[in-house]
Amino acid sequence: MKFLFLMVQNVTVGNIVDIFDVNVKIAITDPVYPVYLDTNVMSGRGGNFNKETGMYENIVYLPVNSDNDFVPELPKEKVDVIYLCFPNNPTGTVLKKEDLKKFVDYARENKAIILYDAAYEAFITEDDIPHSIYEIDGAKEVAIEFRSFSKTAGFTGVRCAFAVVPKSVFGYTKLGEKISLNKLWNRRVATKFNGVSYVVQRGAEAVYSEEGKKQVRENIKYYLDNAKIIKDGLKNAGFIVYGGVNSPYIWLKVPDGMKSWEFFDKLLEEANVVGTPGSGFGPCGEGYFRLTAFGTKENSIEAIERIKKVF
Ligand SMILES: *Cc1c(COP(=O)(O)O)cnc(C)c1O
């Protein structure tokens, strides 16, 4: 199998939209990492925004919430591109192989492309969870996978990431002509970017050294320990919580009758703790709230103590 690995920065998953036609139909989960939606809206694929529903008319939304155990259903209509992110930001949840396979099968049947964002792969702790979409049979014909050093090795400000574009992945023109996405992406990167600086690449290389691997593992364990502290603490306080096991994010249901932003205000003003309102990630995020484990252990413990005093 031949891959094209291109080192890129500034949200690879945002730049990929350049290789698709303006009329392709996009599906995203709801809630979602806002970059997928906003980059498509900026490149003209959103259509009108409906203020009532909080949705763009040309985007297909796949709800993920406690009703479906955070497993998105397949699109009911034909779509051309599907964004999937697992372990998920913001919900912290994962997909099992059989659930991911349904999407790969859909993509093969419908000539769709899956854009698989594996930015949080390093946080997977459970055995049966796929680390890459290429673990699924047939994915090499329909999926592009995104990897980033941002969360794995604390490169968020340093900027280094890559896309895996198998040479066996093709898009189709309106007349049905097969087009290599590997070639299109190569052209896009060579024209608009030209690559991550050498200094940063050497830093990224060190992540794969024995010492680098060890430090990265320790660092991720530290954040996963925080996630456990936050998750267990919230559970003890009576909250319904998701994520936090294969992810640095904890996704909690806000108390009955409250909106995400009302919970944000109460948390800020009474507990002096800051988090992210779920509604900011899409209409289905309403009534949920995201807490992050990317802090110190001391602050994670302190935050939970304060939350317990208020709720
Ligand atoms: C942080 C994050 C990324 C990484 O983006 P970079 O531009 O590589 O820093 C990608 N996807 C998701 C869902 C993220 O949360």
The ligand as an SDF file (V2000), in Angstrom:
LIG
                    3D

 15 15  0  0  0  0  0  0  0  0999 V2000
   -6.8820   19.5550   18.6870 C   0  0  0  0  0  0  0  0  0  0  0  0
   -7.5660   18.8210   17.6130 C   0  0  0  0  0  0  0  0  0  0  0  0
   -6.9320   18.6010   16.3940 C   0  0  0  0  0  0  0  0  0  0  0  0
   -5.5120   19.0200   16.1420 C   0  0  0  0  0  0  0  0  0  0  0  0
   -5.4290   20.1090   15.3290 O   0  0  0  0  0  0  0  0  0  0  0  0
   -3.9780   20.7010   15.0220 P   0  0  0  0  0  0  0  0  0  0  0  0
   -4.2640   21.7290   13.9810 O   0  0  0  0  0  0  0  0  0  0  0  0
   -3.1300   19.5850   14.5330 O   0  0  0  0  0  0  0  0  0  0  0  0
   -3.4660   21.3060   16.3010 O   0  0  0  0  0  0  0  0  0  0  0  0
   -7.5940   17.9090   15.4070 C   0  0  0  0  0  0  0  0  0  0  0  0
   -8.8410   17.4450   15.6250 N   0  0  0  0  0  0  0  0  0  0  0  0
   -9.4810   17.6060   16.7870 C   0  0  0  0  0  0  0  0  0  0  0  0
  -10.8270   17.0330   16.9630 C   0  0  0  0  0  0  0  0  0  0  0  0
   -8.8710   18.3180   17.8220 C   0  0  0  0  0  0  0  0  0  0  0  0
   -9.5210   18.4850   18.9820 O   0  0  0  0  0  0  0  0  0  0  0  0
  1  2  1  0
  2  3  1  0
  2 14  2  0
  3  4  1  0
  3 10  2  0
  4  5  1  0
  5  6  1  0
  6  7  2  0
  6  8  1  0
  6  9  1  0
 10 11  1  0
 11 12  2  0
 12 13  1  0
 12 14  1  0
 14 15  1  0
M  END
$$$$
